[in-house]
Amino acid sequence: MPDTNLPSLVYYDFPTSPFCAKVRSVLMYQRAEFTTVNALAPRRWLALRRHGTGKVPALEIDGRMVVDSTDICHALDALFPQRPVIPPDPRERALCHAIEEWCDESLYFIGLRHVWLDPANTKMVRRRFAPGPVGWLAWRGYRRLICTQVRGQGTGRKSDAHIEADLRRHLDAAEALLDSRDFLLSDRPWLCDFALFGQLRFIGFAAAGAAALALRPALSAYSGRVRQACGLPVATTHTHGGPSGTADGSNRGAR
Ligand SMILES: N[C@@H](CCC(=O)N[C@@H](CS)C(=O)NCC(=O)O)C(=O)O
């Protein structure tokens, strides 16, 4: 018989999104029971536009739509106190927040630029959309949206060499933060770890990102530890091309 004390969780997912990887890994870490839905199916997408920001991830908790990966993870932290993701100590909590924001608001744009603006990845991205003219139009429209975002934010206006140096500095920082620890703040993962895991995974989908990460075995081992904590298979995570899921929203290879 289903446990009626458990909340009903309906998770709006897209396999390649770094923010979805963050929330999905938190859900799995917490051993939550949830239903995953295709966020790009027209009916779901309309629900997202009506009740949220129109972005993924989103999580319906007992019928209440929560949007933005940070808000979702805070809501999950409250729902599953036996496996918290927000540190109780105020200083650790503040650090966790600052690192999470760095991942979400800074690292993300490097991944976005690599994946969408580097011609080396065009074919890989196009394959995620349906074949034929409708898929082509969807890909073109989404690409235009992303290019506008990345150029407006500034990362899309930098040269390849500039971005390479930025990424190197970020990855140096991630390695230095880890030092000899298993996770960023302690011997167990907190929300900042799930955020970094999601962005490293996304950066690794791009050819240049995968090449940069291949030189960082400490970061690959770290991603492996996060996966293990979530009960995910410890596979090679930084693989150019990413999971096999497609932009039709199917969840094949979402992990
Ligand atoms: N701050 C948001 C960012 C979410 C986000 O940008 N999601 C992207 C996918 S990676 C999206 O839905 N983009 C579609 C759009 O901008 O319309 C979060 O943490 O959830």
The ligand as an ORCA input file, in Angstrom:
! r2SCAN-3c Opt
* xyz 0 1
  N      17.926     29.687    -12.141
  C      17.206     28.605    -12.767
  C      17.767     28.388    -14.172
  C      16.976     27.340    -14.953
  C      17.304     27.409    -16.438
  O      17.883     28.370    -16.955
  N      16.849     26.371    -17.144
  C      17.024     26.326    -18.578
  C      17.472     24.920    -19.008
  S      19.129     24.610    -18.484
  C      15.691     26.602    -19.263
  O      14.656     26.117    -18.852
  N      15.722     27.398    -20.364
  C      14.556     27.672    -21.129
  C      14.267     29.141    -21.239
  O      15.122     29.967    -20.827
  O      13.172     29.464    -21.695
  C      17.311     27.357    -11.889
  O      18.225     27.276    -11.042
  O      16.443     26.482    -11.993
*
